[in-house]
């Protein structure tokens, strides 16, 4: 099978985008892993499919397949890319679109320079994150090798743990990240964010993404970090999030309100892969 694709990225968080609006693209987990392989395939953090939908009020379905072949319910950087693709490729003549994944809906506004996403209201209920703990708290503890690690937890359509650190350059992202991702507290695994507060309007962030590893940027991770830090009164309602790949702007007035993310979406190249080769 030959498959056409578009390689895109959002601050270095890179994707293989596939237009499945005209014909279904039934990818297997093995084919996703082949696409994501940076030596034998195309190379990406996630494979993104844009699909038709009959869901009222939704313009397109949006599937997110991690590099390990698993499907997840949210990718904030990815939705900016599929929205940019849909507008630029003439799939729609509107600049405001609604995308639906298996867990959430997102309203996306595309302008000339950036893409703005309504990520919905952050969810702190442990059962909905999901987090295996009896009651909600501002911070939780996970013990790993006799060391207790404090973190906040939230769902942005996918589960996140956020640890506040003094210096993200020294944070144990590659060692602690995978241990927390697969900790028994997270029955569906979790994305692990390491956040350094620079001021009430700026943070630095690195994210270990479940099923992927550390990425250059994580949109839902940036939203999760701001949501958790705002509940701890460490940041204000508008925060610039500096990731290894660049900056995202997050706005969240607080509980009872939706959270908004603004950032770029960029093209890399067009291609075709032959799975039989």
DAPEFEN-V288092 format. One record per run of one state. SS is the DSSP state (hx for helix, st for strand, lp for the rest). FROM is the first residue (numbers start at 1). LEN is the number of residues. Records with the same first field share a line. If there is no record, write none. Layout:
SS = FROM-LEN + FROM-LEN
This chain:
lp = 1-1 + 11-2 + 21-8 + 37-9 + 52-8 + 67-4 + 73-3 + 89-7 + 101-4 + 111-4 + 121-2 + 124-2 + 130-10 + 145-2 + 156-3 + 165-3 + 171-2 + 182-9 + 200-2 + 210-3 + 216-3 + 232-6 + 244-2 + 252-7 + 264-2 + 275-3
st = 2-9 + 13-8 + 46-6 + 60-7 + 71-2 + 96-5 + 105-6 + 115-6 + 123-1 + 140-5 + 147-9 + 159-6 + 191-9 + 202-8 + 213-3 + 238-6 + 246-6 + 259-5 + 266-9
hx = 29-8 + 76-13 + 126-4 + 168-3 + 173-9 + 219-13
